[in-house]
């Protein structure tokens, strides 16, 4: 599904595309081009829904007080903090786009997933900054896929949030981002665990591939394995495809996107 706007001359300008689960009214993943000329400034706009379901139905899913009750019931215990809950996470960040009209398209609910972001969004925010910096250093467009996964190898508890009526949404245990540079045939998959209040021992059960984050030079800086900031790890594309099942929609690349300099001697073939 393409999301964008109609321009003069009856021309549709695509901002991003989204693979959307119509049965459950949730996005599975998005795809967009990240240009070196992205806006990289914060943006606000009116949230909206282009489907038959009004935006208010989605908005009320993010009532923190109601969420705390639902999450506590699912976990079978009270939460350690009463200030943390699931927030709206835009799969395509408005900072990734040119300024102006394209940015408003990111406030469509087809671009939103629940992310345990009140308390552990730091690493995901850092990741998106680093990806934008990578595009600037490359000096050319990168292709970015961002999505969720409900694979449950670690047998986690299913968590749902609701809007107080008849709308329920299952929480995806994983949020992921694939960054591709088609010019050099290289890519990397980054995964964050999206489960509340895991301990360090518990979260490590959700590392479903060989973690190569420490080998990725353009990702140096954040402490990716800090559960309090959002436990994040990296996979080569072969392992990502095998574990998370995205073998067809995302074109595989031969190399790992290893260094921000994007020169031929900075790749690992895996």
C-alpha positions in Angstrom: 0.0 0.0 0.0 1.4 3.4 -1.0 1.0 6.4 1.3 1.5 9.9 -0.1 -0.4 12.7 -1.7 -1.7 13.9 -5.0 0.2 16.7 -6.7 -0.7 19.0 -9.5 -1.4 17.3 -12.8 -3.1 14.3 -11.1 0.3 12.9 -10.1 0.6 10.7 -7.0 3.7 11.3 -5.0 4.6 8.4 -2.8 6.2 9.1 0.5 6.5 5.6 1.7 4.9 2.2 1.3 3.4 0.0 4.0 2.6 -3.7 4.2 -0.7 -3.6 6.1 -2.6 -6.3 7.9 -6.2 -5.3 7.0 -7.7 -8.0 9.1 -6.2 -6.7 12.3 -5.7 -3.1 11.2 -2.0 -3.0 12.0 1.1 -2.2 9.9 3.6 -5.0 9.4 6.4 -3.0 7.9 7.1 0.2 5.9 9.6 1.0 3.2 11.0 4.4 2.4 13.9 6.2 0.8 16.2 8.1 3.2 17.8 11.0 1.3 20.9 12.8 2.5 18.7 15.9 2.2 16.2 14.7 4.9 14.7 17.4 7.1 16.1 16.1 10.5 13.9 18.5 12.4 11.1 17.6 14.8 7.6 17.8 13.4 4.1 17.8 14.7 0.8 17.3 12.9 -2.7 16.0 13.4 -2.9 12.3 13.7 -5.3 10.8 11.2 -6.7 7.6 9.7 -7.5 7.0 6.1 -9.3 3.8 6.8 -13.0 3.4 7.9 -11.8 3.3 11.5 -11.6 6.9 13.0 -8.4 8.1 14.4 -10.0 8.3 17.9 -10.3 4.5 18.0 -6.5 4.3 17.7 -5.8 7.3 19.9 -7.5 5.7 22.9 -5.3 2.6 22.7 -2.5 4.8 24.1 -4.2 5.6 27.4 -1.4 4.9 29.8 -3.5 4.2 32.8 -5.6 1.6 31.0 -2.4 0.1 29.6 -0.8 -0.4 33.0 -3.8 -2.5 34.0 -3.7 -4.6 30.8 0.1 -5.1 31.0 -0.1 -6.0 34.7 -2.8 -8.6 34.1 -0.8 -10.1 31.2 2.4 -10.3 33.3 0.6 -11.5 36.4 2.2 -8.9 38.6 2.3 -5.2 39.2 4.8 -3.1 37.2 7.9 -1.8 38.8 7.2 1.7 37.4 3.8 3.3 37.0 5.2 5.9 34.6 6.0 3.6 31.7 3.7 2.5 29.0 3.4 1.9 25.2 3.6 5.0 23.1 3.0 5.6 19.4 6.1 4.8 17.4 6.2 6.0 13.8 7.8 3.4 11.6 8.8 6.2 9.2 10.2 9.0 11.3 9.2 12.5 10.0 12.8 13.5 10.4 13.7 11.1 7.6 11.7 13.0 5.0 11.9 16.2 3.1 10.2 19.1 4.9 6.7 20.1 4.1 3.7 18.0 3.0 5.5 14.6 2.9 6.1 14.8 6.7 2.3 14.9 7.4 2.0 11.4 5.8 3.9 9.9 8.8 1.1 10.9 11.1 -1.2 8.3 9.5 -2.1 5.5 11.8 -0.9 3.0 9.2 2.6 4.2 10.2 2.2 3.6 13.9 2.9 0.7 16.2 2.9 0.4 20.0 6.5 0.8 21.4 7.5 0.5 25.1 8.9 3.9 24.6 8.1 5.8 27.8 11.1 4.3 29.5 13.3 2.5 27.0 13.2 4.5 23.8 16.7 5.9 24.0 18.5 3.3 21.9 15.8 3.3 19.2 16.0 7.1 19.0 19.8 6.9 18.9 19.6 4.3 16.1 17.4 6.5 13.9 19.9 9.4 14.4 22.8 7.2 13.3 20.9 5.9 10.2 20.3 9.5 9.2 24.0 10.4 9.7 24.9 7.4 7.6 22.8 8.7 4.7 24.5 12.1 5.0 28.0 10.5 4.9 27.1 8.2 2.0 25.8 11.2 0.0 23.1 9.1 -1.6 19.7 7.5 -0.9 19.5 4.5 1.4 16.5 2.2 1.5 15.0 1.7 5.0 12.5 -1.0 6.0 11.0 -0.7 9.5 8.6 -3.2 11.0 7.5 -5.5 13.8 7.6 -9.2 14.4 5.4 -11.5 16.4 7.7 -14.6 16.4 7.7 -16.1 19.8 10.7 -18.4 20.1 11.3 -17.3 23.7 7.6 -18.1 24.6 6.8 -14.6 25.9 3.5 -13.6 27.5 1.1 -12.2 24.9 0.2 -8.6 25.8 -2.7 -6.6 24.3 -3.8 -3.0 24.7 -7.4 -1.8 24.2 -9.3 1.4 23.8 -11.8 0.6 26.5 -14.4 -0.7 24.1 -14.0 -3.3 21.4 -10.7 -2.5 19.9 -7.7 -4.6 20.9 -4.1 -4.5 19.6 -1.5 -7.2 20.2 1.9 -5.9 21.2 4.7 -7.1 18.9 7.7 -8.4 20.9 10.2 -7.2 18.3 10.7 -3.9 16.5 13.2 -4.0 13.6 14.9 -1.9 11.0 16.7 -3.0 7.8 19.1 -0.5 6.2 20.2 -1.1 2.6 22.7 0.5 0.3 21.9 -0.8 -3.1 24.9 0.8 -4.7 27.3 -1.3 -2.7 24.9 -4.3 -2.3 25.1 -4.1 1.5 22.6 -4.2 4.4 22.1 -4.7 8.1 19.1 -5.7 10.3 18.7 -4.1 13.7 16.2 -5.5 16.2 14.9 -4.1 19.5 13.1 -6.2 22.1 9.7 -4.6 22.7 8.7 -6.3 26.0 8.1 -4.5 29.3 10.4 -4.8 32.3 12.6 -7.7 31.3 15.7 -8.4 33.3 19.1 -8.7 31.6 19.0 -12.5 31.8 15.4 -12.6 30.4 16.1 -10.2 27.5 19.1 -12.2 26.2 16.7 -15.1 25.4 15.3 -12.9 22.7 18.6 -12.5 20.8 17.7 -14.8 17.9 20.9 -14.4 15.8 24.6 -13.8 16.3 24.8 -10.2 17.5 27.1 -8.2 15.3 26.4 -4.7 16.6 29.9 -4.3 18.0 31.3 -4.9 14.5 29.3 -2.1 12.9 31.4 1.0 13.0 28.7 3.5 12.1 26.7 2.3 15.2 29.5 2.9 17.7 28.5 4.9 20.8 25.3 3.7 22.4 25.2 0.8 24.8 22.9 -1.4 22.7 22.7 -4.2 25.2 21.3 -2.0 28.0 17.9 -3.3 28.8 16.9 0.0 30.4 17.5 1.9 27.2 15.9 -0.7 24.9 17.9 -3.9 24.3 19.0 -3.8 20.7 21.0 -6.2 18.6 22.1 -6.7 15.0 21.8 -9.5 12.5 23.2 -10.2 9.1 20.4 -10.4 6.5 20.7 -14.2 6.1 20.0 -14.9 9.7 17.4 -12.1 9.9 15.5 -13.7 7.0 15.7 -17.2 8.5 14.6 -16.2 12.0 12.0 -13.5 11.3 10.6 -14.9 8.0 11.1 -11.9 5.8 12.6 -13.8 2.8 10.5 -12.3 -0.1 9.6 -8.7 0.6 13.1 -7.5 1.4 15.7 -8.0 -1.3 18.8 -9.6 0.3 22.2 -8.0 -0.1 25.5 -9.8 -0.4 27.4 -7.7 2.2 27.0 -6.4 5.7 26.8 -2.6 5.9 29.8 -2.3 8.1 31.2 1.2 8.0 29.8 4.7 7.5 32.5 5.5 4.9 30.8 3.0 2.5 34.0 2.1 0.7 34.5 -1.4 -0.8 37.1 -2.4 1.8 34.7 -1.9 4.7 32.3 -4.7 4.2 31.9 -8.2 5.6 30.5 -10.8 3.4 28.4 -13.2 5.5 
